[in-house]
Structures are given as structure tokens and as C-alpha cells.
Amino acid sequence: MKVDILAIGIHPDDVELSVAGTLLRHAAAGKTFGILDLSKGELGTRGTAEIRAAEAAASAKILGASFRKSLDIADGLFTHHPDNWLKIVAGIRACKPDIVVCNAPDDRHPDHGRAAKMTLDACFYAGLERIETWDEAGNLQQKWRPRAVYHYIQDKQLEPDFVIDITPFYPKKMEAIMAFKSQFYDPNGTAPNTPISGKDFIDFMDAKMRVFGRPIQVEFAEGFIHTRTSGVQSLFDFI
């Protein structure tokens, strides 16, 4: 199934937290997107891999993703090894995205930066004829390289190269985030506290989107980092 955008995250909630508003905005304009979770998030303090998989499926339905798939790469214990990045290559070739969005190149959680590098490299390797991968039916896949790869910004306040207005889609983004009930704020919850489980984290997320929105005079925005120089067709592509 070809999609216009492939959103990749090492943990099942990375996409929702960082790029869900942008995906919703493009879907409203007629674009399609899919989600690849590289791991099941099995090392997380709260919930289980099974619980998080169910939450991820519910969130994908809220967002309207064409598909969501987990590549079952080991959470926290992964290395930049062909056993891992070839799974990403196969995932890219299976849906032939024009654009890939992936983890921040540097972040509080060490998995994020490592996954960003591995995903960026996989996007390049996916375009090499002599790197062979097979689809789920056992057919040899054709090479495919996305036109662009962008890193979304996560916990660290990295400087964005551009931001996207998500103001009309903010409520739906928050609905998708809160589908991960095991991970985020629940006033009646009894699970151990983590850096993302308190109400202060939701307030932080809200403030971060407001900070990204301020330079372009909108209420909420999401920030992105280029992996290379991008071209535009008009000066009016910028606001």
C-alpha cells in the first residue's frame, strides 16, 4: 500500500506526541500516511508491550492512518546493525512514501537519537538496487528512496528549520495521545510515576506547541529539522 508520508518512531507513542497534528493536516488535504513503530516499547515503566500495542491501534484509528505496524526491534537494546535497519528498508519499500518523518536527532531519551540515525540511513539504503529485501509474501522488493526525510522534535527544545501550523487539529492530536492511557496523565491511576505521566508533561506539550506557533502567529505548531537543503517553488511557500 503506497502512502504519501511514512511516520516512524522507536516507541509506539513517539509519532502521536511529535507529529500527529502534521499528519492530520496533510490527511485533511487528501494525503495518506502510515506509521511504523520500530519497537513495542517493552522497556517502558508503565504498561506492557501488549497494552501499548492495543493503545497504538486505537490511536491509529483516531488519526486515520492507512496502516500501523511494529517492526519488533528490541526496545533500548537495539544496535545499528543490518538485522535492524533492513527491517526499516523493507518497511519503506513496502509503502513507497514520498516523505519520511522520524525521531529527533538528539533527545533526552537515548533511543530517539539512535533511531533517528538508523532510520535516516535506512532511507538511503532503501534506494540501493543491490540491497535485497522481501515482502511478507516472499517477493523481492523494488528499491525506493523517499524524496525527503524530516526529523520531528521531541523532548529537547531543538531549533526547528520549519514549523507547521496544526491549530485546527490540536484537539484530535490530544485525543490520539491520550489513547495511550497507560503512559500519560490519569488522575485515578495507580501505576508508577514517570517523567511523562504527570499533568505537568501535558502542560509542557501544550506550551511547546505554542512556542513553535508563535513565530508564525498561530496558536499551535509542530517543529521539524531538515536532513538536507530543501527547495521551494515560491517565496510564498513561507509564512
C-alpha positions in Angstrom: 0.0 0.0 0.0 1.6 3.2 -1.1 1.4 6.2 1.2 2.4 9.8 0.8 4.0 10.1 4.3 5.6 7.4 6.5 5.9 8.4 10.2 8.5 6.3 12.0 9.1 6.2 15.8 11.2 3.9 18.0 8.4 3.9 20.6 4.6 3.5 20.0 3.7 7.0 21.2 6.6 9.0 19.6 4.6 9.8 16.4 1.5 11.0 18.4 3.5 13.3 20.7 5.6 14.9 18.0 4.0 14.8 14.5 0.3 13.8 14.8 -1.0 17.3 14.1 1.0 17.5 10.9 -0.2 14.1 9.8 -3.8 15.2 10.4 -3.3 18.4 8.5 -2.0 16.5 5.5 -4.7 13.9 5.7 -7.3 16.7 5.6 -5.6 17.9 2.3 -6.0 14.4 0.8 -2.6 12.9 1.6 -2.2 9.4 3.0 0.1 8.2 5.8 1.2 5.1 7.6 3.0 4.6 10.9 5.9 2.3 11.7 6.7 1.6 15.4 10.3 0.3 15.4 9.8 -1.3 18.9 6.9 -2.4 21.1 8.1 -0.1 23.9 8.6 -3.1 26.1 11.1 -1.4 28.4 8.7 1.3 29.5 7.9 1.6 33.2 4.2 1.7 32.7 2.0 -0.7 30.8 3.2 -3.8 28.8 4.0 -4.4 25.2 0.5 -5.9 24.7 -1.2 -2.9 26.3 0.8 -0.5 24.3 0.0 -2.4 21.1 -3.7 -2.1 21.7 -3.3 1.6 22.6 -1.3 2.2 19.4 -4.0 0.6 17.3 -6.7 2.7 18.9 -4.6 5.9 18.3 -4.0 5.0 14.7 -7.8 4.6 14.2 -8.3 8.1 15.7 -5.7 9.6 13.4 -7.0 7.7 10.3 -3.6 6.0 9.4 -3.7 3.8 6.4 -1.8 1.2 8.5 0.3 0.9 11.6 2.9 -1.8 12.0 5.5 -2.7 14.6 8.9 -4.0 13.4 9.7 -5.6 16.8 13.2 -4.2 17.1 14.4 -4.5 20.7 13.5 -1.5 22.8 16.6 0.1 24.2 18.8 -2.8 23.3 18.9 -2.2 19.5 22.1 -1.5 17.5 22.7 0.0 14.1 23.0 -3.5 12.6 21.7 -4.9 9.3 19.3 -7.1 11.2 17.5 -4.0 12.3 17.9 -1.4 9.5 16.9 -4.0 6.9 13.5 -4.2 8.6 13.1 -0.5 8.1 14.3 -0.7 4.5 11.6 -3.4 3.8 9.0 -1.2 5.6 9.9 1.8 3.4 9.9 -0.3 0.2 6.5 -1.8 1.1 4.7 1.5 1.2 6.9 3.7 -1.1 6.5 7.0 0.8 7.4 10.3 -0.7 8.3 11.7 2.7 9.5 10.1 5.9 9.3 11.8 9.3 11.3 10.2 12.1 12.7 10.6 15.6 14.7 13.7 16.8 18.4 13.5 16.0 19.2 14.3 19.7 16.9 14.0 22.7 16.6 13.2 26.4 15.8 9.5 25.6 18.9 8.0 24.0 16.8 5.7 21.9 15.5 8.7 19.9 18.8 9.9 18.5 20.0 6.4 17.8 16.8 5.5 16.0 16.9 8.8 14.0 20.3 7.9 12.6 19.4 4.3 11.8 16.1 5.4 10.1 17.9 8.1 8.1 20.5 5.5 6.9 17.7 3.0 6.1 16.1 5.6 3.9 19.3 5.9 1.9 19.9 2.1 1.7 16.3 1.5 0.5 17.3 3.2 -2.7 20.2 0.8 -3.4 19.5 -1.9 -6.0 21.9 -4.4 -4.6 20.4 -4.4 -1.0 17.8 -7.1 -1.2 14.6 -7.3 0.9 11.5 -9.3 0.6 7.9 -8.5 1.3 5.6 -10.6 3.6 4.6 -12.8 0.7 8.2 -13.6 -0.1 8.5 -11.4 -3.2 11.7 -9.5 -3.9 11.1 -5.8 -3.2 12.0 -3.0 -5.6 14.3 -0.2 -4.5 12.7 3.0 -3.3 14.1 6.2 -1.8 11.9 8.9 -0.2 12.2 12.3 -1.7 12.7 13.9 1.8 13.4 12.9 5.4 12.5 15.2 8.2 13.2 14.8 12.0 10.4 15.8 14.3 11.3 17.5 17.5 10.7 15.6 20.8 11.6 16.4 24.4 14.7 18.6 23.9 13.9 22.2 22.7 15.9 21.9 19.4 15.8 24.7 16.9 13.4 23.9 14.1 14.2 24.5 10.5 10.5 24.9 9.8 7.2 24.6 11.7 3.7 23.6 10.6 0.5 25.1 11.8 -1.6 22.4 13.5 -4.1 24.7 15.3 -7.3 23.2 13.8 -6.0 19.7 14.5 -4.8 20.2 18.1 -7.9 18.6 19.8 -7.6 15.4 17.6 -3.9 15.2 18.3 -4.5 15.3 22.0 -7.2 12.6 21.6 -4.7 10.4 19.9 -2.1 11.0 22.6 -4.5 10.2 25.4 -5.3 6.9 23.7 -2.1 5.7 25.4 -3.8 5.6 28.7 -1.1 3.5 30.3 1.6 6.2 29.6 0.1 9.6 30.3 -1.8 11.5 32.9 -4.6 9.7 34.7 -5.8 11.3 37.9 -7.1 8.0 39.1 -4.1 5.9 38.0 -2.1 3.8 40.4 0.9 2.9 38.1 4.4 4.2 39.0 5.1 7.9 38.1 7.4 8.6 35.1 8.6 11.9 33.5 5.7 11.8 31.1 2.9 10.5 33.3 2.1 13.7 35.2 -0.2 16.5 34.2 2.9 18.8 34.0 4.0 16.8 31.0 0.7 17.5 29.1 1.1 21.2 30.1 4.7 21.1 28.7 3.5 19.6 25.4 0.9 22.3 25.1 3.4 25.0 25.8 5.9 23.6 23.4 3.4 23.7 20.5 2.5 27.3 21.5 6.2 28.2 21.4 6.6 26.7 17.9 3.4 28.5 16.8 4.4 32.0 18.0 6.9 32.9 15.2 4.3 32.3 12.6 1.5 33.8 14.6 -0.6 30.7 15.1 -1.7 29.1 18.3 -0.1 25.6 17.9 2.6 24.3 15.6 5.0 21.3 15.3 8.7 21.7 14.6 10.9 19.8 12.1 14.6 19.6 11.2 15.9 19.2 7.7 18.3 16.4 6.8 19.4 18.3 3.7 18.7 21.6 1.9 15.1 21.7 0.6 13.8 23.6 -2.4 10.6 25.6 -2.7 8.7 26.7 -5.8 7.8 30.2 -4.5 8.8 32.7 -1.9 5.1 32.5 -0.8 5.7 28.9 0.4 6.9 30.5 3.6 4.7 32.5 6.0 
